[in-house]
Amino acid sequence: MNVQAAIFDMDGLLLDTERVCMTVFKQACDACDVPFLEQTYLSVIGCNAKGVEQGLRAGYDSLIDYDTLHQAWRERYDAVVKHQAIPVKAGVIALLTWLQQQSIPIAVATSTANEVANIKLRLAGLAPYFVNVTTGCEVAHGKPAPDIYLLAAKRLGVSPQHCIAFEDSNNGVRAAVAAQMTTFQIPDLVAPNEQVLALGHQVMPSLAHVLTHLQQTG
């Protein structure tokens, strides 16, 4: 495997953010007196702001004005992630350190907005590992479109075919595979469905398992 760069999703992969995000979304639903629609919520994991809005509007517009729900969610979410370090997921530091030791440049491709993404990485102590951070607000089409991964690879000066990508969500995996990157999925809240598994990427239980695999395969 001719690896010249590594590109990571952030939420649910590097950081244990997805549970925080879902918890505060449930709180926002309670505050707005609407039900928590689990499948609607899970379907937008990995999407950028536009994709999240489209998915949640489809599920919630008949129940409440989307802007009201989104504001209640955003206020609660920002109160946590802009001021507290989100726990780093298992195997993250070891894998990032090993990639650095191999002189492989590392980047982030996250659907999260730029300001919030950089705050999260800084608070978690992960920012120094990454050459650059590409965010969902910088591309016309969010995940599952490949745009964000293609832009991240371009910024690294590496062909997408020579990048390895790491994702937790199905939307993210579709994006990385469409960018023709060697893709590893470490599922978080949502397991890969049959359509995603058919993409032929590798699914592993943790980034620690990914590290062992990379060390063994060279």
C-alpha atoms as one frame of an Amber mdcrd trajectory, in Angstrom:
protein
   0.000   0.000   0.000   1.664   3.192  -1.234   0.513   5.560   1.510   1.592
   9.162   1.063  -0.954  10.872   3.343  -3.611  10.089   5.954  -6.910  11.951
   6.281  -9.185  11.639   9.306 -12.777  12.488   9.996 -13.104  14.073  13.445
 -16.427  13.620  15.259 -17.092  10.044  16.298 -13.671   8.958  15.043 -10.971
  11.060  16.724 -13.270  12.488  19.379 -16.144  10.854  21.236 -18.386  13.712
  20.133 -21.378  11.947  18.639 -22.829  10.899  21.989 -22.457  14.442  23.300
 -24.124  15.795  20.178 -27.030  13.363  20.379 -27.530  14.007  24.088 -27.829
  17.755  23.616 -30.084  17.246  20.588 -32.423  15.206  22.790 -32.326  18.052
  25.327 -33.213  20.521  22.571 -36.137  18.322  21.526 -37.378  18.274  25.123
 -37.041  22.053  25.368 -39.034  22.474  22.142 -41.594  19.843  23.204 -41.041
  17.620  20.160 -40.142  13.922  20.021 -36.616  12.690  19.440 -36.763  11.037
  16.004 -33.838   8.661  16.287 -33.671   7.410  12.704 -33.941  10.943  11.332
 -31.128  12.025  13.619 -28.852   9.078  12.826 -29.337   9.588   9.086 -27.588
  12.989   9.154 -24.465  11.906  11.055 -21.425  12.806   8.982 -23.231  15.445
   6.910 -22.214  19.098   6.729 -24.501  21.899   7.930 -26.518  21.938   4.705
 -27.014  18.166   4.771 -28.004  18.187   8.431 -30.537  20.932   7.784 -32.061
  19.117   4.804 -32.374  15.855   6.735 -33.791  17.385   9.911 -36.190  19.659
   8.044 -37.607  16.600   6.318 -38.188  14.924   9.670 -39.185  17.851  11.882
 -40.823  20.540   9.774 -44.289  19.141  10.330 -43.632  19.239  14.093 -41.782
  22.518  14.673 -39.985  25.285  12.874 -36.491  23.965  12.071 -34.721  27.192
  13.001 -36.175  27.061  16.517 -35.022  23.487  17.055 -31.614  24.129  15.511
 -30.962  27.166  17.695 -31.874  25.244  20.848 -29.528  22.441  19.762 -26.666
  24.734  18.760 -26.740  26.723  22.011 -26.499  23.557  24.090 -23.854  21.977
  21.867 -21.586  25.047  21.760 -21.826  25.411  25.528 -20.097  22.038  25.779
 -17.670  21.703  22.874 -16.352  25.274  22.860 -15.359  25.084  26.514 -14.627
  21.450  27.379 -12.191  18.912  25.955 -14.092  16.062  24.317 -12.577  12.656
  25.182 -10.215  11.229  22.561 -11.258   7.820  21.262  -9.272   4.638  21.828
  -6.155   4.198  19.708  -6.087   7.744  18.336  -2.823   8.989  19.873  -0.928
   5.774  19.098  -2.010   5.814  15.433  -1.282   9.518  14.931   2.125   9.129
  16.568   2.986   6.133  14.381   1.962   7.967  11.202   4.184  10.875  12.187
   7.066   8.472  12.786   6.574   7.187   9.225   6.764  10.816   7.960   3.214
  10.527   6.614   1.421  13.926   6.609  -1.926  13.904   8.411  -5.010  16.052
   7.795  -8.596  16.318   8.999 -11.670  16.321   6.749 -14.677  17.095   8.936
 -18.208  18.238   8.217 -17.994  20.494  11.282 -17.605  24.237  10.690 -14.034
  25.554  10.702 -14.068  27.539  13.949 -15.668  24.783  16.018 -13.482  22.058
  14.484 -10.282  23.865  15.385 -11.508  24.581  18.914 -12.335  20.907  19.461
  -8.950  19.739  18.192  -7.093  22.317  20.273  -8.977  21.548  23.496  -8.405
  17.815  22.983  -4.691  18.363  22.406  -4.788  16.924  18.875  -4.184  20.052
  16.785  -0.358  19.646  16.547  -0.698  16.334  14.704  -2.410  17.812  11.634
  -0.958  19.659   8.654  -4.342  21.160   7.828  -8.035  20.957   8.617 -10.601
  20.925   5.799 -14.197  21.574   6.859 -17.680  21.150   5.480 -18.243  24.865
   5.013 -15.388  24.964   2.467 -16.984  22.695  -0.148 -20.112  22.969  -2.267
 -21.219  19.396  -1.610 -20.791  17.747   1.776 -20.381  14.078   2.598 -21.376
  11.636   1.072 -19.998  13.584  -1.922 -16.183  13.258  -2.220 -15.497  17.018
  -2.366 -14.088  17.426   1.133 -11.641  14.535   0.737 -10.532  15.727  -2.671
  -9.869  19.204  -1.266  -7.958  17.799   1.715  -5.763  15.719  -0.618  -5.170
  18.712  -2.881  -4.012  20.787   0.084  -1.589  18.025   1.009  -0.321  17.838
  -2.568  -1.057  14.115  -2.720  -3.126  12.114  -5.214  -6.325  10.809  -3.557
  -5.392   7.291  -4.638  -2.316   7.507  -2.401  -4.288   8.601   0.686  -5.763
   6.497   3.445  -8.988   7.808   4.937 -10.506   7.058   8.332 -14.230   7.404
   9.010 -16.917   6.306  11.427 -20.124   7.252   9.565 -21.680   5.724   6.481
 -21.930   9.139   4.837 -18.231   9.703   5.437 -17.257   6.308   4.063 -19.193
   6.968   0.876 -17.299  10.251   0.507 -13.857   8.729   1.041 -14.506   5.766
  -1.253 -15.883   8.077  -3.949 -12.611  10.039  -3.682 -10.818   6.746  -4.458
  -9.014   6.607  -1.135  -8.135   3.437   0.766 -10.801   3.666   3.444 -11.072
   2.312   6.975 -14.357   2.528   8.858 -14.509   2.420  12.637 -18.267   2.524
  13.338 -19.528   4.674  16.199 -23.280   5.214  16.654 -24.311   3.735  13.306
 -23.239   0.338  11.964 -22.519   0.045   8.229 -25.498  -1.238   6.274 -25.337
  -3.715   3.398 -25.035  -0.987   0.769 -22.049   0.548   2.561 -20.360  -2.799
   3.202 -20.634  -3.501  -0.527 -18.212  -0.624  -1.157 -15.391  -2.989  -0.241
 -13.573  -0.856   2.341 -12.167  -2.239   5.595 -14.247  -2.146   8.774 -12.451
  -2.402  12.123 -13.562  -2.065  15.754 -11.043   0.635  16.749  -8.131   2.718
  15.515  -5.899   0.504  17.654  -6.852  -2.391  15.378  -6.111  -0.212  12.352
  -2.641   0.532  13.700  -1.890  -3.158  14.168  -3.073  -3.835  10.624  -0.919
  -1.075   9.136   2.133  -2.197  11.069   1.675  -5.758   9.858   1.061  -4.856
   6.226   3.791  -2.244   6.000
